[in-house]
């Protein structure tokens, strides 16, 4: 697979949200790096001190079941028969150092750039959500104010109508004289 040909959409489809972390699975990274998944895992095990828990973790059986049921992965067999490792942004960068190939370095750079782009879009989305929430609050307050205005308007109309229908008390003086 030529790195220049790998579109961002393909990379995006390989990023999953697991345990509130954006991660990529070892099998997908192995394909991108041009190595066998078993070799990638061997390098990780040989260099385990370089991969703390916030860089990489192994999925549990229930997590794999959820991914299969949500069609994130076609089947358990797609994972090669083992529970996959999930690599965070930092873990992906460390993988490039461990694998020491030019392709791994180039792929990691492209993936990291994508993670940065995702982070920026999340910030933008969060800011957008905050602005929408502010507008929503203003609209809610305005709705309440408009409701009060209409209530007062209705009361005024009722008072005016009650004055018109009220019977006058007193004498009428005729103007014929």
N, C-alpha and C positions, 0 to 999 in steps of 0.2 A: 504494500500500500504506500503510495507516494504521499509524503507529508503535505506537499503543496496542494494535493487534490482533496485532502480531507476537509470537507466543509464544516463550518462552525455548527451547523444543525446536527451533524453526525456526532460531534463531540458533546453538544448539549444533550442529545438523547442518551448519552452514557453517564450523565451526572444524575445522581439520585439523592433524595433527602432521607437520610437514615439517622436516627437518634439526634435529630435537630442539627445534623451536619450535612453539608453538601459533599458527597463522596463519589469516587469512581471505583468500580470493582476490579479486582486483580486480573480477571480474564480479559476484560475490555482493554485494560492498560497493556497487557501482554501483546494483544493484537496490534495496538497502536505502536508499541515499541518494537514490534517485529521479533519478539521472543516467545518461547513456549511458556504457558502459564506456570507449569511446574518449575521451570528454571527461574522465573520471577520469584516464586514463593521460596525457592531454595536460597536465593540471594537475600531475601528478607530475613529468613531464619538465621543465616550466617551473620547478618548484621543487625540482629534484633535490638541492640542498644541504640541504634539510630532511629528506631521507630517506636517512640512512646505512644501511649494510648490515644493522645490527641492527634497523632499523625496517622494511625492505622488501628483498625480493630477487626476481629473476625465476626462475621454475622452469626447469629443464632439460628437454630432450626425454625422457630416461629417467624423471624424476620424474613427468612428465605420463603417460607410459605406465603407470607403477605405479598412479597414481590411477585411470586408466581401467580397468586390469585388476582392481583391488580394488573397482570400482564406486563409488568416492567421487564420481566424476563420470561421467555417462552416456557421453560420447564426447569426442574432441578437438574436434569441431564445437561442442560446448557452450561451449567456451572462446572462441569467436569467431575461430578461425583463428590466434591468436597464442599465444605462450608467456605464461601469466598472471604477474602480479605477486602475490606473497604478502606480506601486511602483518601484522606483529606487533602486539601490543597498543599499543606506542608509535606505530607507523606509522598505526594506525587513528585514534588521537587527533590525529596531525599532519594526516591527511586532512581531518578536520573543520575544521581551521584553514585549510587550503588551499582547500577548496570554499566555505567562508564562507556556507553556507546554514543556516537554523535547523534544518531537517530533519537535515542532516549532523551538527550539534552534538548533537541529541537522540538520534539513532541511535548516535553514538559513545559517548555517556554510557551508554546501555543496554548496548552491547557491552562497554565497559570494566567495568561492574558485573558482567557475566557472567564476564569474565576473572578478576576478583577472586574471585568465588564459586568458580570452578574452582580457582584457586590455593589457597584455603582448604580445599577438599575434598581437594586433593592432599596438603596438609600433614596433614590429618586421616587420610587413607588411609596416608600414610607412618608416622604415629604408630601407627596400628592395626597395620600390618605389623610394626613394631618390637616392639610388645607381643605379637603372635602369635609372633614369632620367640623372644622371651624365654620364653614359655610352652612353646614347642616344645623349647627347650633344657632347660628344667626337666623336662619329661616324658621326654626322652631320657635325662637323668641318672637320673631315677627308674626308668625301665625297666632301666637297667644295674644300679642298686642292687637292684631286685626280682629280677633275674636272678641276682645274686650270692647273695642270701638263699635263693633256691630251690636253687641249687647246693649251698650249705652244708646246707640241709635234706635234700637228696638224700644227701649224704655221711653225715649223721647217721643217716639211715634205713638206709643200707648198713652202717654200723658196728653198729647195733643188730641188724640181721638176721644179720650175720656172727657176732655173739656168741651168738645163739640156735641157729644151726646148727652151732656149733663143738662138737666132741666133748670131753667132759670127760675129763681125765686124772686117774688116781688110783684108789684103792680105794673100794669101797662097803661101808659097814658096815651090816650088817642089824640091825634093831632087835628081832629075835626072840631073846630070851634068857630 
